[in-house]
Amino acid sequence: MSKVDLARQPMPAQDPKDRIRNFEEVALGYTLEQAKAEASRCLQCKKPFCRDGCPVRDDIPTFIKALRDGDMAESSRVIKGDNNLPAICGRVCPQESQCEALCVLARKGAPIAIGRLERYVGDWELRYGEHKEGLRARPSGKRVAIVGSGPAGVTCAADLARCGHEVTIFEALHSPGGVLYYGIPNFRLPKDIMRAEIEGVKALGVEVSLDTVVGKTVDLDELLGDGYSAVFLGTGAGLPNFQRIPGENLNGVYSANEFLTRTNLMKAYRFPEYDTPIKVGRRVAVIGAGNVAMDSVRCALRYGVDEGRIVYRRSEEEMPARREEVEHAVEEGVIFELLTAPTRILDSGQGWVAGMECQRMALGEPDASGRRRPVPVAGSEFVIECETVIVAIGTSPNPLLPRATPDLGVSKHGTVIADAHTGRTTKDGVWAGGDAVTGAATVIEAMGAGKRAAADIDDYLGGLTDR
């Protein structure tokens, strides 16, 4: 029996001293030789547990074997059969807690770099592959409306288009992509990659209607009465949460949503070439430790601040951000203020942020999330000097569409009530999935919800008498 190869291929990346001065992609991707070397480590398990960790059930061993053998067209065909956005997922999915966590080599601390290989194949497909209309079934004559062009909506749209349905995506913003566009910085997900993946979906015949706010420009009943047999809601969770501590209304306090939208969608970092500036001081404190918090603090560094700091009430072990994003933040000089909770934001006397008062925390018993609950340490208050505070503690669904649709059931948290397996809502002809249903989660989980809903919508449309 040959020896198991535990030498996981490292990912080439920009030097930290260079990349904090630009918004270009940090991780540079494997070469063909590196991709084949990593693929050759795969044991091709008879029971591939890695697939169980993937919300869209990618056929991971098969696409990796084809890559190992140099058959890129086959590798791409396999992965695109399950995943409409592999170049995106390979960059932003938390593989270490999903597919790679269940790889048998993870027991040895060296799981196959599934995400990096997925990225390589996805990039190859964008560069050399063909978007073939032959992938589509015979036209069904049925029309489906998709609300939102984020990962759930785009996935649902692509799967339905392949089934032969006529699909239109309605997007509120002036560019498609949802959180993939406005929420994730270029240095982590280049916009040309995101746009190319969207173009691949459009090549299936999907139409995209921009600047259309469903619930205001048009409502669900109007869509259902205008020839659409089904509607899928993939509206995401774009409403920022705040801590409700004193001083959150001061100038210099941003929600991460606003900060990242100004940066990514409105190109604030290229002011005055683009006319939406963003003001940051010399020192920036970001509250939270998820991917959005890492994106925010790393964007702040690229604006030229002297100090970027993460303030998180738990320890490093509980940080929800992808491991790679944390490692990149550390390399770029981000300061981590762990076991620390803000208590109030200080006023300069002129309505601007002058600092943030915090309190040290200790970890107690686990809470409902399974993580140990932070407990304040008496008498441990101190002040972090900063001019800008970015709040990155999660988001909730925007209430606009539910408020405009009284018969659409929502939970007490504002999420749309939908069946976890089918996506069916309380309103006839309407499905929902992704962050609009679960609250803020991962891209791949939203895609999984989009796929499940698409399968159920296709079944539903097949049962209509005029098909």
Secondary structure, DSSP 8 states (H G I E B T S, - for coil): ------------B--HHHHTT--S-SB----HHHHHHHHTT----SS-HHHHT-TT---HHHHHHHHHTT-HHHHHHHHHHH-S-HHHHHHHS-GGGTTGGGSGGGGGT----HHHHHHHHHHHHHHH----GGGS-S--S-EEEEE--SHHHHHHHHHHHHTT-EEEEE-SSSSS-THHHHTS-TTTS-HHHHHHHHHHHHTTT-EEE-S--BTTTB-HHHHHTTT-SEEEE-----EE-----TTTTSBTEEEHHHHHHHHHTS-GGGTTTSS------SEEEEE--SHHHHHHHHHHHHTT-SEEEEE-SS-GGG--S-HHHHHHHHHTT-EEE-SEEEEEEEE-SSSBEEEEEEEEEEEEEE-TTSSEEEEE-TT--EEE--SEEEE-S-EE--SHHHHH-TTS-B-TTS-B-B-TTT-BBSSTTEEE-THHHHSS--HHHHHHHHHHHHHHHHHHHHTSTT-
